[in-house]
Amino acid sequence: MKLDCQRREIMPHVEIKCFPGRTEEQKQICAEKLTEVVAETLGCRISSVSIAIREIAEEDWKTEVWDREIVPAGENLYKKPGYSYE
């Protein structure tokens, strides 16, 4: 795979995890708005941004998201949730 001077444009990827129940239209609008903010804030092209939205069942949230991602994120978690499992 050849990566040349365009390498700096191969970023960023954002993954949103949420409970099921949002419509496809809501997810599309969220992705579009988030793409604009990410591109403007991080100084990259809109075409360089990718957004994934993954639905996680409420009963799986603690083990799949809280324990595996939120707790270990530490100082990399720039926006902490307003809830806790402790």
C-alpha positions as YAML, in Angstrom:
chain: A
units: angstrom
residues:
- id: 1
  name: MET
  ca: [0.00, 0.00, 0.00]
- id: 2
  name: LYS
  ca: [1.43, 3.34, -1.03]
- id: 3
  name: LEU
  ca: [1.01, 6.30, 1.30]
- id: 4
  name: ASP
  ca: [2.54, 9.52, 0.08]
- id: 5
  name: CYS
  ca: [2.07, 13.19, 0.89]
- id: 6
  name: GLN
  ca: [-1.69, 12.68, 1.27]
- id: 7
  name: ARG
  ca: [-1.13, 10.60, 4.38]
- id: 8
  name: ARG
  ca: [-1.93, 13.52, 6.66]
- id: 9
  name: GLU
  ca: [-5.42, 13.63, 5.15]
- id: 10
  name: ILE
  ca: [-6.16, 10.02, 6.17]
- id: 11
  name: MET
  ca: [-7.85, 10.93, 9.43]
- id: 12
  name: PRO
  ca: [-9.92, 11.17, 11.63]
- id: 13
  name: HIS
  ca: [-12.37, 8.38, 12.35]
- id: 14
  name: VAL
  ca: [-15.08, 8.90, 14.98]
- id: 15
  name: GLU
  ca: [-17.18, 6.10, 16.43]
- id: 16
  name: ILE
  ca: [-20.35, 6.88, 18.34]
- id: 17
  name: LYS
  ca: [-21.89, 4.23, 20.55]
- id: 18
  name: CYS
  ca: [-25.47, 4.64, 21.71]
- id: 19
  name: PHE
  ca: [-28.51, 2.68, 22.76]
- id: 20
  name: PRO
  ca: [-30.69, 1.44, 19.87]
- id: 21
  name: GLY
  ca: [-33.69, 3.47, 18.83]
- id: 22
  name: ARG
  ca: [-32.44, 6.33, 16.67]
- id: 23
  name: THR
  ca: [-33.80, 6.54, 13.16]
- id: 24
  name: GLU
  ca: [-31.55, 6.34, 10.11]
- id: 25
  name: GLU
  ca: [-32.37, 10.00, 9.48]
- id: 26
  name: GLN
  ca: [-31.23, 10.98, 12.99]
- id: 27
  name: LYS
  ca: [-27.99, 9.03, 12.57]
- id: 28
  name: GLN
  ca: [-27.34, 10.59, 9.16]
- id: 29
  name: ILE
  ca: [-27.93, 14.13, 10.45]
- id: 30
  name: CYS
  ca: [-25.69, 13.46, 13.45]
- id: 31
  name: ALA
  ca: [-22.92, 12.16, 11.17]
- id: 32
  name: GLU
  ca: [-23.22, 15.15, 8.83]
- id: 33
  name: LYS
  ca: [-23.09, 17.73, 11.64]
- id: 34
  name: LEU
  ca: [-20.28, 15.94, 13.46]
- id: 35
  name: THR
  ca: [-18.30, 15.69, 10.22]
- id: 36
  name: GLU
  ca: [-18.46, 19.46, 9.77]
- id: 37
  name: VAL
  ca: [-17.36, 20.16, 13.35]
- id: 38
  name: VAL
  ca: [-14.53, 17.63, 13.26]
- id: 39
  name: ALA
  ca: [-13.19, 18.88, 9.92]
- id: 40
  name: GLU
  ca: [-13.31, 22.52, 11.01]
- id: 41
  name: THR
  ca: [-11.86, 21.93, 14.48]
- id: 42
  name: LEU
  ca: [-9.08, 19.51, 13.49]
- id: 43
  name: GLY
  ca: [-8.24, 21.28, 10.25]
- id: 44
  name: CYS
  ca: [-8.86, 18.51, 7.76]
- id: 45
  name: ARG
  ca: [-11.03, 18.01, 4.71]
- id: 46
  name: ILE
  ca: [-14.61, 16.85, 5.14]
- id: 47
  name: SER
  ca: [-13.74, 14.02, 2.76]
- id: 48
  name: SER
  ca: [-11.11, 12.81, 5.25]
- id: 49
  name: VAL
  ca: [-13.58, 12.32, 8.10]
- id: 50
  name: SER
  ca: [-15.36, 9.01, 8.68]
- id: 51
  name: ILE
  ca: [-18.14, 8.48, 11.20]
- id: 52
  name: ALA
  ca: [-19.51, 5.18, 12.50]
- id: 53
  name: ILE
  ca: [-22.56, 4.83, 14.73]
- id: 54
  name: ARG
  ca: [-22.80, 1.56, 16.59]
- id: 55
  name: GLU
  ca: [-25.84, 0.65, 18.64]
- id: 56
  name: ILE
  ca: [-25.19, -1.17, 21.91]
- id: 57
  name: ALA
  ca: [-28.02, -2.79, 23.85]
- id: 58
  name: GLU
  ca: [-28.65, -1.14, 27.22]
- id: 59
  name: GLU
  ca: [-27.95, -4.38, 29.08]
- id: 60
  name: ASP
  ca: [-24.53, -4.62, 27.38]
- id: 61
  name: TRP
  ca: [-23.50, -0.99, 27.89]
- id: 62
  name: LYS
  ca: [-21.54, -1.48, 31.13]
- id: 63
  name: THR
  ca: [-19.42, -4.36, 29.86]
- id: 64
  name: GLU
  ca: [-19.08, -3.24, 26.23]
- id: 65
  name: VAL
  ca: [-18.59, 0.50, 26.68]
- id: 66
  name: TRP
  ca: [-18.13, 1.54, 30.33]
- id: 67
  name: ASP
  ca: [-15.68, -1.18, 31.39]
- id: 68
  name: ARG
  ca: [-13.83, -1.55, 28.07]
- id: 69
  name: GLU
  ca: [-13.60, 2.03, 26.88]
- id: 70
  name: ILE
  ca: [-14.72, 4.75, 29.27]
- id: 71
  name: VAL
  ca: [-12.92, 3.60, 32.44]
- id: 72
  name: PRO
  ca: [-9.57, 2.80, 30.77]
- id: 73
  name: ALA
  ca: [-9.60, 5.99, 28.66]
- id: 74
  name: GLY
  ca: [-8.27, 8.08, 31.55]
- id: 75
  name: GLU
  ca: [-6.91, 11.43, 30.37]
- id: 76
  name: ASN
  ca: [-7.88, 10.65, 26.77]
- id: 77
  name: LEU
  ca: [-11.56, 10.96, 27.72]
- id: 78
  name: TYR
  ca: [-12.14, 14.65, 26.93]
- id: 79
  name: LYS
  ca: [-15.85, 14.61, 27.74]
- id: 80
  name: LYS
  ca: [-16.77, 12.48, 30.73]
- id: 81
  name: PRO
  ca: [-20.32, 11.12, 31.05]
- id: 82
  name: GLY
  ca: [-22.67, 12.44, 33.69]
- id: 83
  name: TYR
  ca: [-23.37, 8.94, 35.02]
- id: 84
  name: SER
  ca: [-21.39, 6.28, 36.83]
- id: 85
  name: TYR
  ca: [-21.59, 2.58, 37.58]
- id: 86
  name: GLU
  ca: [-19.64, 2.93, 40.83]
...
